[in-house]
């Protein structure tokens, strides 16, 4: 068995194991039903979001067709506000920047950031003898499990309350009941002192704006606000596709992403435009008051510029991470994040192939997609994921990342109507 065959075989085992997991299936059924109800209510309550999403699509296209200019403009604006901007063309460069900024023997608290996962931030920080805590409740659970997130908005959607109680009981050194409210209180109390002892707080960004150099962060738990405000240093790891032209566009994204994620409004929206400062004594600017004295933004390319040059593929960079496509997909609700690498689901296929993972990792994922188009139908950015996946499949065949038995099954479908 060669490497390609082995990858497909391992992926098949993983998927079948997920399909047979009744606990996972029950949790996903509840999650899908709840999400759809909440999303539909939010869109009904705010019908103008239909027009807003179209404007946001135009803004995304404007950025991606003038990407170098937008990077330069954001960098100048952010540095004018006291932010230190670092450009990372590759994963290795991003990792080296983080190592240099953090050093060793530090305590780091993190907000949820899939972009930081591209850099395997937790691993490289722990290699340097640092202590790292995910502070989003779902990510904290996944970290304790040494697992992987199962959804971009609900990372621990697959973990039952009994398993969470077991994890937290081991951490607490006492028995905790499988009660979601009490388990959440424990996590809050455990992490609260970490926020105020931390040397560094890390986050991603939902958007950054070229005209003001601002960082937009959307959340409900309040953990990101603590992680970016309590420690003396804040580091944001941001993909260059997150740039929007203006501050108003950042607010536009908040509305569209929130409603399509199923919320009337998020509990918290943080807008960070530089380090904490005051000029209240004789108008002398002093950095680092109640918030960080340093703010760093690491802009990550890692293949995004190349993708942006292709009219079809660059649609994937429109993604605003609302998660709607996954809950409407016929495949994801059966297997969850096991259908994925760093990025998951149908939209995760091009992100894995072209950004974080590689063609050989994405190939088995690509052939799990049904190409039904429901993701595109429910996507606020109308991303043509089925067309992108079809293009990638052609490329994967040319690159010989497709086992012969898959080709034979496809031919049987064409000639006999069945793969068997």
Number of C-alpha atoms within 10 A of each C-alpha: 7 7 11 17 17 12 19 21 14 12 20 16 12 14 18 14 12 19 15 12 13 11 12 19 18 14 16 21 14 12 16 18 11 13 20 17 11 18 19 16 15 20 20 13 12 14 11 11 20 12 10 16 21 15 15 21 18 13 18 24 18 14 22 27 16 11 19 13 13 22 20 11 18 25 24 18 20 25 18 14 16 19 24 18 19 17 17 21 15 14 19 12 16 25 19 14 15 20 16 10 13 19 12 15 13 18 20 25 30 30 28 24 21 20 20 24 15 21 22 15 21 18 12 15 22 14 12 14 13 17 16 22 20 23 27 25 21 19 25 20 23 21 18 14 14 9 12 17 26 26 22 20 17 15 21 24 20 22 17 15 14 14 13 23 19 16 16 23 17 12 14 13 8 10 12 18 16 17 12 14 9 13 19 14 11 17 18 16 10 15 19 15 10 20 24 16 15 21 19 26 28 26 24 24 24 22 26 30 27 26 18 21 29 26 25 22 22 22 20 14 15 16 23 26 21 20 27 27 23 22 25 22 24 27 25 23 26 26 24 26 26 23 29 29 20 18 19 12 21 24 15 17 23 20 20 26 24 21 26 27 24 22 20 18 18 17 11 15 18 17 18 18 21 25 24 19 17 14 10 9 8 6 8 10 11 13 17 15 12 14 19 23 20 19 26 22 25 21 22 25 19 22 15 21 19 13 20 22 13 11 11 15 23 23 21 23 22 23 20 23 16 18 22 23 24 25 24 20 22 15 16 24 22 22 24 24 26 21 27 28 21 18 26 23 31 27 26 24 33 30 26 24 21 19 22 23 18 15 22 19 20 26 28 25 25 27 16 17 22 14 18 12 19 18 25 21 14 17 22 25 22 17 25 18 27 20 15 20 23 15 14 21 20 12 15 18 13 10 11 13 21 21 18 12 10 14 13 13 14 16 14 14 13 11 10 10 10 11 14 9
